[in-house]
């Protein structure tokens, strides 16, 4: 009886937490079909008087969201490729090679995760502006090819779980370390590389500060920056913003839906599970 009560309480708490987490998403979708007046009505209206796609059509008329989507997809794909290549290669060195000071260099790498972005934001902006990279995608794309501390740590943890017998057997056969990395380690690391890809895509797609700092030309704006088009000095087009936001989250949902099996497997085998 006591176990049944405990299970019932746990189930009730899980249901309540699930409702709390899903509620903002439901509110977003519901508001994207409403007029501005219906959204602001008190008492709250839970359903629109008429379902239609006029908000979505008007949102694309107010701002060139097609172009913003292309810019965001381009940046996300370049970052995804850069992070997977750099993180997997650097992590291979920390996980499979022995060299002097390996532990110290890895500790220094992890220590960079404790530096808030706001601390380095201004120096980085001055650096890229001095190089003439302002109003280009270079500051938002090029750093991905030099690795990310969290992604390197994630991939290294996965590599550490792969038996080194594979390396030793390949070395006996005359294979180089680069061949071991390319032909043995990478094919076995698909789950964790998929996790890196999902993290990178979501981070890049949702990035607002980066595009806000480096992109001023209207033709270079991303989706997250383009949502500002609905915020005026005296009013906000809430219904159009909700419609545009609903479309903006679709790529993340699609990516996670198709990659969730590898994503969960990669997180589990890196030892980061709860």
C-alpha positions as CSV (number, residue, x, y, z in Angstrom):
1,X,0.0,0.0,0.0
2,X,2.8,2.4,0.9
3,X,4.6,1.6,-2.4
4,X,1.4,2.3,-4.3
5,X,1.0,5.7,-2.6
6,X,4.6,6.5,-3.3
7,X,4.3,5.6,-7.0
8,X,1.0,7.7,-7.3
9,X,2.7,10.7,-5.8
10,X,5.7,10.4,-8.1
11,X,3.4,10.0,-11.1
12,X,1.4,13.1,-10.1
13,X,4.6,15.2,-9.7
14,X,5.8,14.0,-13.1
15,X,2.5,15.0,-14.7
16,X,2.6,18.4,-13.0
17,X,6.2,19.0,-14.1
18,X,5.4,17.9,-17.6
19,X,2.5,20.3,-17.8
20,X,4.6,23.2,-16.6
21,X,7.3,22.4,-19.2
22,X,4.9,22.0,-22.1
23,X,2.7,25.0,-21.2
24,X,5.0,27.7,-22.8
25,X,5.1,25.7,-26.0
26,X,1.3,25.3,-26.1
27,X,0.9,29.0,-25.3
28,X,3.2,29.9,-28.3
29,X,1.3,27.7,-30.7
30,X,-2.0,28.9,-29.5
31,X,-1.0,32.6,-29.7
32,X,0.4,32.2,-33.3
33,X,-3.2,31.7,-34.5
34,X,-4.7,34.6,-32.6
35,X,-5.1,38.2,-33.3
36,X,-3.3,40.8,-31.2
37,X,-6.5,41.7,-29.4
38,X,-7.3,38.0,-28.6
39,X,-3.8,37.5,-27.1
40,X,-4.2,40.5,-24.8
41,X,-7.8,39.8,-23.8
42,X,-8.6,39.5,-20.1
43,X,-10.0,37.0,-19.0
44,X,-7.6,34.8,-21.0
45,X,-8.9,33.1,-24.2
46,X,-7.5,29.7,-24.6
47,X,-8.5,29.2,-28.2
48,X,-8.6,31.6,-31.2
49,X,-12.0,32.5,-32.5
50,X,-10.9,31.4,-36.0
51,X,-8.0,29.2,-37.0
52,X,-6.0,30.5,-39.9
53,X,-2.5,31.1,-41.2
54,X,-2.8,34.8,-41.8
55,X,-0.3,35.5,-39.0
56,X,2.3,33.3,-40.7
57,X,1.8,34.9,-44.1
58,X,2.0,38.5,-42.6
59,X,5.1,37.6,-40.6
60,X,6.9,36.8,-43.9
61,X,5.7,40.0,-45.4
62,X,6.9,42.2,-42.5
63,X,10.5,40.8,-42.7
64,X,12.3,38.5,-45.3
65,X,12.3,35.5,-43.1
66,X,13.2,33.2,-46.0
67,X,16.6,35.0,-46.2
68,X,17.0,34.9,-42.4
69,X,16.3,31.1,-42.5
70,X,19.0,30.6,-45.2
71,X,21.5,32.6,-43.2
72,X,20.8,30.7,-40.0
73,X,21.0,27.3,-41.8
74,X,24.3,28.3,-43.5
75,X,25.8,29.3,-40.2
76,X,24.5,26.3,-38.4
77,X,25.8,23.9,-41.0
78,X,29.3,25.5,-41.1
79,X,29.5,25.4,-37.3
80,X,28.3,21.9,-37.2
81,X,31.0,20.7,-39.6
82,X,33.6,22.7,-37.9
83,X,32.8,21.5,-34.4
84,X,32.6,17.9,-35.4
85,X,35.9,18.0,-37.2
86,X,37.9,20.0,-34.6
87,X,36.4,18.5,-31.5
88,X,36.8,14.9,-32.7
89,X,40.4,15.5,-33.8
90,X,41.5,17.3,-30.7
91,X,39.8,14.9,-28.4
92,X,41.6,12.0,-30.1
93,X,44.9,13.5,-29.1
94,X,43.9,13.9,-25.4
95,X,42.3,10.4,-25.2
96,X,44.6,8.2,-27.3
97,X,48.0,9.8,-27.4
98,X,50.6,10.1,-24.7
99,X,52.6,13.3,-24.5
100,X,54.2,15.4,-21.9
101,X,51.9,17.8,-20.1
102,X,48.7,16.1,-21.4
103,X,46.9,16.5,-18.1
104,X,47.9,20.1,-17.7
105,X,46.8,21.1,-21.2
106,X,43.5,19.3,-20.7
107,X,43.0,21.1,-17.4
108,X,43.7,24.4,-19.0
109,X,41.3,23.6,-21.8
110,X,38.5,22.8,-19.3
111,X,39.3,26.0,-17.3
112,X,38.2,28.1,-20.3
113,X,34.6,26.8,-19.6
114,X,34.6,28.9,-16.4
115,X,35.2,32.2,-18.3
116,X,31.9,33.9,-18.9
117,X,31.3,35.0,-22.5
118,X,30.6,38.6,-21.4
119,X,34.2,38.8,-20.2
120,X,35.7,38.1,-23.7
121,X,32.9,39.6,-25.8
122,X,34.3,43.1,-26.2
123,X,38.0,42.0,-26.8
124,X,36.8,39.5,-29.4
125,X,34.7,42.1,-31.1
126,X,37.6,44.6,-31.3
127,X,39.8,41.8,-32.6
128,X,37.4,40.8,-35.4
129,X,36.6,44.4,-36.3
130,X,40.4,45.2,-36.6
131,X,40.7,42.3,-39.0
132,X,37.8,43.7,-41.1
133,X,35.5,40.8,-40.3
134,X,32.6,43.0,-39.1
135,X,29.4,42.5,-41.0
136,X,30.6,39.1,-42.2
137,X,29.9,35.5,-41.1
138,X,33.5,34.9,-40.3
139,X,33.4,35.7,-36.5
140,X,30.4,33.4,-36.2
141,X,31.8,30.5,-38.2
142,X,35.6,30.4,-38.2
143,X,36.0,29.8,-34.4
144,X,34.1,26.5,-34.8
145,X,37.1,25.0,-36.6
146,X,39.3,25.5,-33.5
147,X,37.3,23.4,-31.1
148,X,35.0,23.9,-28.1
149,X,36.0,22.9,-24.6
150,X,32.7,21.2,-23.8
151,X,32.5,19.3,-27.0
152,X,36.1,18.2,-26.7
153,X,35.5,17.0,-23.2
154,X,32.3,15.2,-24.4
155,X,34.1,13.4,-27.2
156,X,37.2,12.6,-25.1
157,X,35.0,10.9,-22.5
158,X,33.5,8.7,-25.3
159,X,37.0,7.9,-26.8
160,X,38.2,6.8,-23.3
161,X,35.6,4.1,-23.3
162,X,36.9,2.5,-26.5
163,X,39.4,-0.2,-25.8
164,X,43.0,0.6,-26.8
165,X,43.4,-2.9,-28.1
166,X,42.1,-1.5,-31.4
167,X,45.0,1.1,-31.5
168,X,47.6,-1.5,-30.6
169,X,46.5,-4.0,-33.2
170,X,46.4,-1.3,-35.9
171,X,49.9,0.0,-34.9
172,X,51.3,-3.5,-35.2
173,X,49.9,-3.7,-38.7
174,X,51.7,-0.5,-39.6
175,X,48.8,2.0,-39.4
176,X,49.5,5.6,-38.5
177,X,47.6,7.4,-35.7
178,X,45.8,9.5,-38.3
179,X,44.6,6.3,-40.0
180,X,43.5,4.9,-36.6
181,X,41.6,8.1,-36.0
182,X,39.9,8.1,-39.5
183,X,39.2,4.3,-40.0
184,X,38.7,3.0,-36.4
185,X,37.8,5.7,-33.9
186,X,35.5,7.9,-36.1
187,X,33.2,5.1,-37.2
188,X,32.8,4.0,-33.6
189,X,32.1,7.5,-32.4
190,X,29.0,8.3,-34.4
191,X,26.7,8.6,-31.3
192,X,28.8,11.2,-29.5
193,X,29.5,13.1,-32.8
194,X,25.8,13.2,-33.3
195,X,25.4,14.6,-29.8
196,X,28.0,17.3,-30.6
197,X,26.1,18.1,-33.8
198,X,22.8,18.5,-32.0
199,X,24.3,20.7,-29.3
200,X,26.1,22.8,-31.9
201,X,23.0,23.2,-34.1
202,X,20.8,24.3,-31.3
203,X,23.4,26.7,-29.9
204,X,24.0,28.3,-33.2
205,X,20.4,28.4,-34.2
206,X,19.4,30.1,-30.9
207,X,22.4,32.4,-30.8
208,X,21.3,36.1,-30.5
209,X,24.3,37.9,-29.0
210,X,26.7,36.8,-31.7
211,X,24.7,38.0,-34.7
212,X,23.7,41.2,-32.8
213,X,27.3,42.1,-32.3
214,X,28.7,41.3,-35.7
215,X,25.8,41.6,-38.2
216,X,24.4,45.0,-39.0
217,X,23.4,44.6,-42.6
218,X,19.7,43.5,-43.1
219,X,20.7,40.9,-45.6
220,X,22.9,39.1,-43.1
221,X,20.5,38.8,-40.2
222,X,19.6,35.4,-38.7
223,X,16.2,34.1,-37.5
224,X,16.8,34.9,-33.9
225,X,17.9,38.5,-34.8
226,X,15.0,38.8,-37.3
227,X,12.4,38.4,-34.6
228,X,13.3,41.9,-33.5
229,X,11.5,43.1,-36.6
230,X,8.2,42.8,-34.7
231,X,9.3,44.9,-31.7
232,X,8.6,48.6,-32.3
233,X,9.3,51.6,-30.2
234,X,5.7,51.9,-28.9
235,X,4.2,48.5,-29.6
236,X,5.0,44.9,-30.3
237,X,3.3,42.8,-33.0
238,X,2.8,39.9,-30.6
239,X,0.7,37.7,-32.9
240,X,3.3,37.9,-35.8
241,X,6.2,37.3,-33.4
242,X,4.5,34.2,-32.0
243,X,3.9,32.9,-35.6
244,X,7.5,33.5,-36.6
245,X,8.8,32.0,-33.4
246,X,6.7,28.9,-34.0
247,X,8.3,28.5,-37.4
248,X,11.8,29.2,-36.0
249,X,11.6,26.3,-33.5
250,X,10.6,23.7,-36.2
251,X,14.2,23.0,-37.4
252,X,15.3,22.2,-33.8
253,X,12.4,19.9,-33.3
254,X,13.1,18.1,-36.6
255,X,16.8,17.7,-35.8
256,X,16.3,16.4,-32.3
257,X,13.5,14.0,-33.5
258,X,15.7,12.4,-36.2
259,X,18.9,12.4,-34.0
260,X,17.5,11.5,-30.6
261,X,18.6,7.9,-30.6
262,X,22.2,8.7,-31.3
263,X,22.0,11.8,-29.1
264,X,20.8,9.9,-26.1
265,X,23.3,7.0,-26.7
266,X,26.2,9.5,-27.0
267,X,25.3,11.3,-23.8
268,X,24.9,7.9,-22.0
269,X,28.3,6.5,-23.0
270,X,30.2,9.7,-22.1
271,X,29.3,9.4,-18.5
272,X,27.2,12.6,-18.4
273,X,23.9,10.8,-17.6
274,X,22.0,11.9,-14.5
